[in-house]
Amino acid sequence: MSATVAGSSPHVADVAVIGCGIVGLSAAFHLRRRGLSCLLIDARGPAAETSFGNAGSISVGNVMPQSTPGIAWKALRMLANPLAPLKLDWGVSPAYARWLLQFLWQGKRDKVVPVVDALNAINTAARAAWLDIGERIDAGDLIAHTGYLHVYSEPETFARGEWERQLMRERGVAFDVLDRHQLRDLEPDIGDRFQQAVFQRDSLAMRNPGGFCRRLFDDLVAGGAQPLIATVSSIRREGNGYRITSDRGSVHAGRIVLAAGAWSNRLLQPFGVKLPVIPARGYHLMYPQQDEVVRRPTLWAERYMVVSPMQQGVRMTSIKELTALGRDPQYALIRRLDPEVHKLFPMLSGQPVAEWAGNRPCTPDSLPILDRVADEQIYLATGHGHLGLTQGPISGRLIDQLMAGEATDIPLRPYRLGRFTGRG
């Protein structure tokens, strides 16, 4: 992969896509099919951030937002438990204090149900979008039809999940409630303490999230997209488009898709836009490759820990650390969960061979922002939080349809920026 370096004559394209994770690359994929020239701009190259290190579950059955009724008390209990997933980076807590209040407000029951409907709509549409893009770039070998398994170690937690299961039934989500024996038919090596489970049948699994994104990036470049591995410092209007200044020079584009995750806000300041998006850092540990220990992404509900089989080995992901950009990762948070992963899968062997941390771009209501900046040709695709991998390809398709002025596959109103400003 070679980086395009902008010199004295700026590169020109119909669209500049800033951010080469799964969301931005999916948007570029659809825009290129429409015949538009694209610049692919990223500071570190394709899938170098959150799209690399996720749990690998394409969770089309997930309908629940992060903030739900009773979340305040639940969060306090989590903060008192060193093994719980929620962590606060107190050193920068003023940076996310307002966001946290919005998050708690979104947990009211009357606010949750519309979000459930919106999550169900975009996640249901995600499955076909994933299979389509995988087929078109010949990457079907990286997509596994395994479903997504949620397991419970405490009967009380499973019982409290009935409201979520009822919401899933009402929306036609394909899932099965499993007893101890049915669970072990799917995952024979699961730990003895796990007696109940929920299996989302239609969910898919990604065997190498970073590898898929690199394959998509290479396909786009082979088809004529221009790569620019550079850090963008500013965007400003120029003529009928925009001048994008970076540490590798400047480029010009008629329109912009801003899919830079938690880094998007900095570039929007000149346009008077402030997104309610903060970085919620997640972590993973990689264990050596071992066949059949775990066969599909498996979530331990009480720990909010996911263990997934990958091409590179077995991945364990966890932690939601509210923080700010530029803060050093606290890898001790994920390392302390190493004994816990062996409770979930006792046959897992070996010590972790790699660790990773990345910043998920999170909104208070757990819905992405898919919209156009008012009076500008700047299109927003960020805020996907824990579901960025799931929603990437469908978000790219929706942004493409929005830019073309076409009817979108699903209504965009729930994902508009105006929901945070009272403008609908």
Secondary structure, DSSP 8 states (H G I E B T S, - for coil): -------SS-EEEEEEEE--SHHHHHHHHHHHHTT--EEEEESS-TT-SHHHHS--EE-TT----S--TTHHHHHHHHHT-TTSSEEE-GGGHHHHHHHHHHHHHHTSHHHHHHHHHHHHHHHHHHHHHHHHHHHHTT-GGGEE---EEEEES-HHHHHHTHHHHHHHHHTT--EEEE-HHHHHHH-TT--TT--EEEEETT-EEES-HHHHHHHHHHHHHHTT-EEEE--EEEEEEETTEEEEEETTEEEEEEEEEE--GGGHHHHHGGGT-----EEEEEEEEEE---TTS--S-EEETTTTEEEEEETTEEEEEEEEEE--TT----THHHHTTHHHHHHH-TT--S---EEEEEEEEE-TTS--EEEE-TTSSEEEEE-BGGGHHHHHHHHHHHHHHHHHT---SS--GGG-GGGGTT--
